[in-house]
Amino acid sequence: MKKLLLLLALGGATTSAAMAQTPAATATPGTIVRTVPPAGGLQQTPEQMVGRRVQYLGQELSLSADQQTRLLPVLLAQREQLQTLREGRVTNGRRYGSPQDLKNAEVKFDEQLKTVFTPEQFAKYTQMKVDQTGKLPGGRRPMRPGARPAAPAPTE
């Protein structure tokens, strides 16, 4: 009986030790081994993210090469301004810029875009913004399954 218990204990110890080891990742033809997250989010610089946005808007709105080059600094300036608003509000104890500050920034940005886009392109751009906001509750993030919709924001 002692031998049986000793054998079971020894078998359990070697099995758990073998299970704790992970096999080395080897790349064989036809398989993909990822060692770092894809460069779609935090790995990109702000200039790269804005460049991707310019390419996307160029395809969606049929922008010319000249329009795309004029759009790049506008989008970079907008990104920097929104980042400044967010950082400024965090240090003052609030998370984001005040609604009025954000609205003013959006109006200023839209005025700059009107100088880059044609009227038809700007109309399509504003429709794209409305459609995107309608897809996500509150215009921010998708709901979890089973979650209740957020209460509508109070109007002033």
N, C-alpha and C positions, 0 to 999 in steps of 0.2 A: 504494500500500500504506500509505503514511504517512497519507493521507487517511482510509482505512478504519479504521485504528487510532485516529486522532483522533476519528472519528465514534463508534466503539464506546465510547471512554473518556467522551466527552461524554454519550452516551446513558445509560451506567451511572451517571454522577454525577447527572444530573437525575432518573433513576428512583429512586435511593436517597434523594435529598432529598425527593422527593414522597411516598415511602413512610413517611418519618420523621414526617410531619405527621399528627396525628390530627384527624378531623372534629369539629366542635363538636357537643355534645349538644343536640339540639333536641327539644322536646316536641311531638309531633303527636298529634292525637286518636287514642286507642286504644293509645298506647305509654306505658310507664312509664320515667321517667328517675330513677335513684337517685343522689343526690349524697352521701348519708351512709348508714352502715349502719342497718338497721332497729332500732328501739328495743325490742329483745327481751332485751338482756343488759346490757352494760356501760354503756349510755347511761342506764339508769334509776337512780333513787335507791333506797336501801334501802326507803323507805316505799312507793314505787311497786311494787317487787317483792313486798313483803309484801301490799300491796293486791291484786295479781294472785293471790297464793296464797290469800288469804281468799275471793276470788270463785270460784276453782277448787274449794276445799273446800266452799264454800257450795252449789255446784251438785252436787258429787259426794255430799255427805252430807246434802243437803236441810236446810241450816241456816237458822234464822229470822234476821230482821234483828237481833234482840237478841243472838243467839249470835255473829253476825258482828262486831258492835261489841265484844263481849267478847273475841273471838279476836284481833283486831288488835293490842292491846298485848302479848298473850302471845307472838305470833309475832315482834313487834319485839324484845321482851326476849330471846327465844331467839337471834335473829340477832345481837344485840349481844354476848351471852354467848359464842357460838361464835366470833365475830370476835375478841373479847378473848383467848380461849384460843389461837387461831391466831397472833395478833400476839405474845403473850407467849412462845410457844414458838419463834418465829422469832428473837427477840432472844437467847434462851438457846441458840441453835445448833441447835434442832430445828425441824422444819417445822410440825408440828401438835401439838395438846394430847395429853397422855398418854392411853392408852386408858381408864384409870380416870376421868380428868377428863371425857372425852367421855361415858362411860357414866353418870356422876353427873348431868351436864347433861341427858342424854336422860331419865333417870328423873324428874328434877325437872320437866322440860317435860311429860312424860306425866301427872304428877300435876296440873299446872295444866290440861291439856286435859280431864281427867276432870271438872273443875268446870264446863267450858263445854259439853261434848258430853253427850248422853244415852248410856246404856250401849250401845244399838244403834249409835249413830253412832261411839262410840269403838271398838267391835269392828270396824266397817267400816273405820275409819281405820287400825287396826293391820294389818288384812288388806291394805289398800292399800300400806302400807309393806313388808310381806313380799313382795307381788307385785312391787313396784318393785325391791326388792333382788334378787329372783330373775331379773329381766330382764337385769341387768348383772353381768358377772363381778366378784366382789369388791364389788358394790354401788356401783361408782364410774363406770366408763366402758365403752363398747362396745369389743369387740375389733376389731383390724384384720383384714382378710381374710388368711388364711394364718397368723395368729399362734397360738402355742400357748397353751392356758389356763394361768393362773398356778397355782403349787403351792398346795395348801390351807394356811391359816395354822396354825401349831402351837397345840395346845390346852394349857392349863395344868392 
